[in-house]
C-alpha cells in the first residue's frame, strides 16, 4: 500500500516536535506524554478510525531533546511503521497483567532524569486516554519523576496551523460547501428528517469526504430546539427551518459549519434573527485582528447580535478547529486566549428566535496577519429555500 | 421533535440502574460515577454524536439507592430532558474557572456518606473522560470520600445484553449484511480502494445505518498487511484480496464484522487459509457454551486454526460488542472472563497467509443458554469473487 498514513512530509512533523520541545524548555519540563487520538495524529501522522475501539491505550513520548517515541499496541505497528516515526515500541494489547505500563514506564525513565518533570495534558478540553489505574501505576513506577500539567505545551503549538494544515481544512470545507449546495435536491417538505440526514452524509462522501464524524442539526417551525440531537423520523413541514451541521473529515482534518434552510417563506421573527446572525458574523469578519482575545471576538459577535435586537445564546459563540471537531479556545466572556495569526476558528453566533426556538449560524476562518480569511463559502444573506 | 433520544422505554433503564445498584451493594460502594459516552448512553439513553467535541465533560451519578443524576453542560439540557432521567443539573460549559467541578462535587456529597466509596471505571478498556486536573479537584473536594475502581460494576452489567439490545445489534448487523451484499456492484479491479471505502459507507447509509463510525480494511496480493488503515488510492488489482470491516451504528448500537473478497481466483495458500478461518469459526459456533471463559473460546479458535495447518495471529481473536465498536472481554489466552448467556461477541480468527500477508474473518453472535446464535448472515465458505 502507498504511504497514505503520512499525511505530510517528515519535515512538517519535525517542525511540530521542535515547537513542542521549545515549549517544554520554556516550562522546564523533560518530556511530554500524549495519549489522545488527536495528539498522536498531530505528532506522528498516524491516522486510523481504530480509536473507536476503547480496548487499547496508545502513547507518544516527546523528550526535551531528540526523537519522539511511539509506545503502542502491536496491532498498530504496521501502520505506525509507515509514518515518519523513528522509534516504535510495541506490546501485545490488551494484556490484563500489564497493558503497556512497564514499556511506557521504562521508556519515560530512559529519556528523563530521576528528578524529571513529565508534562501531560490535564486541563480544559483534555482527557487522559488510558485506564486511570494504569496511569497511577506508571506514576508510581517512574517516581521520583513527576507528571505536571502539559495542557499549554500542546495547545499553544497545535492552535497555530501550518500552511499545509490550513490547505487540508480548506479542502474539507470545500467538500462540505458542495454537499450543502446539494441539500435542496434531497430535502423538501414531507421528507423524514432522518432520511435527510442520511442523504446529507451520502452527499458529503460523494463530494470527497473520507468519512463523516459528525452530523447534527434540527428542524422546527421558525427555528429549532437544540443543535446536538440525532435526527427524528418526523417529516419536514412548511414553515420549518432546517439546520444541518457537519464535521466531515479529509486526511484527518475537520470542517465544522452549518447551514440553515427554510421550507417556504420564513416568518418575520425568523428572518430578522437570521439577518442579525449574518451581520454579526460580518462584523467579526471585518473587525477581527491578531492580538485580540477569544473574549474580544465573543464581544464582537455578542454585541453584533444585541445591537440588532437579537438575544444571543448563553453558550460559546465559536471555537478552534483542526484535527478534532472542536478545539480551544472558546469564544466566551471567560476565555482570554490570545488569537494569533495561523489560528483556525469557527464563528458560530446563535440567538433565540422566540420561546425555545433558536437559530445558529457558522463559518470557518483562518486568522491571518491582516484579519480573517474565510475557509467556507460565505452563507447567503437570506435563508436558503427548500421546496414546500 | 418526537422522542427519538429515548431508544428504549424507561423500564429498560430502570432495570439497568437496579442491576448497577446490586453491583454497588455487592462491592460496598455508595455511588458510581460515569463519564464516558457509552456509559452515559447506557444509563440514560442520551444519544448524540456531539461526543466528537472534546470541549466539555459529562457526568452521570448512580447512587446506591434512588434515581441517577445527570450533571451536564447546559447545551445538552434539551436532549437529556427528553430522556427518562428524572434529575438533570447543568452548568454553562466550557468554564475555565470551574467546569462542573463544584456541581459534580456537591452532587456526589449529597448522595454519599462522608466515609463513602465512589466507584468509577479505572481498569482495562476504560478511560476517565474529564480533565485529569478536574478529577483531582473533585477528589480533594469530596474527601474523606474516596474514589475506588468501578470497572467490574459497569462491565458485569453492560456485558449482559437485554433482548431489546440484542434486537438493536441484530438490526445493524442486517443493515451491514445488505451493504456487504452490494460490494461486488461497486468494487472491481481497477477501482481505487479509497473510492470503494467511500461507496461502502454510502451503501451502509443507504441500507439504513444512522451513521458509520468505523470502516477499515485492507487489500493486497493474496492477503493484506494490516486491518486498521485508512484506504489508499491504489486501484484494486487481479489477485488482490479485499477486506472491508465496519462498525456501523443504528440507534446507538454497533455491528463489527468484516467480509473478504477475491479479485479473480485466489491462490492456493490464500484459499487454504480462508478455509481454516471459516472452519475455526464453525468450531466456535458449534462448541461454545455459557460457563466457558474468554480464554476457552480463544483456544477453540486458535486450535481450529493450528489443527488445520494455519498460523494464528498473536492478537485477540474476538471481543465483546454493543454500544462501542469493541467491548471486553478479549478472546486471548489471558482473559478469564466467564462467558454468560446474553453476551454479544465477535468471533474474529486471523491467520498468516505467507510472509506479512494476513487474512481476518469475523462474525457477530449472541450467546444463548444452548450456545451461540448468529447475528450476522454467515460468510460463505469460499471467498466471494469480484470482477477482474
Interface residues (C-beta under 8 A of the other chain):
Chain A: X1 X2 X4 X5 X36 X38 X47 X48 X49 X50 X52 X53 X54 X55 X74 X75 X76 X78 X79 X92 X94 X95 X96 X97 X99 X120 X121 X122 X123 X124 X125 X126 X127 X128 X129 X130 X131 X132 X133 X135 X136 X149 X194 X197 X198 X201 X202 X205 X206 X210 X211 X212 X213 X214 X215 X216 X218 X219 X220 X225 X226 X227 X228 X229 X230 X231 X232 X233 X234 X247 X314 X315 X316 X319 X324 X325 X326 X328 X330 X332 X334 X335 X356
Chain B: X1 X2 X4 X5 X36 X38 X47 X48 X49 X50 X52 X53 X54 X55 X74 X75 X76 X78 X79 X92 X93 X94 X95 X96 X97 X99 X120 X121 X122 X123 X124 X125 X126 X127 X128 X129 X130 X131 X132 X133 X135 X136 X149 X194 X197 X198 X201 X202 X205 X206 X210 X211 X212 X213 X214 X215 X216 X218 X219 X220 X225 X226 X227 X228 X229 X230 X231 X232 X233 X234 X247 X314 X315 X316 X319 X324 X325 X326 X328 X330 X332 X334 X335 X356
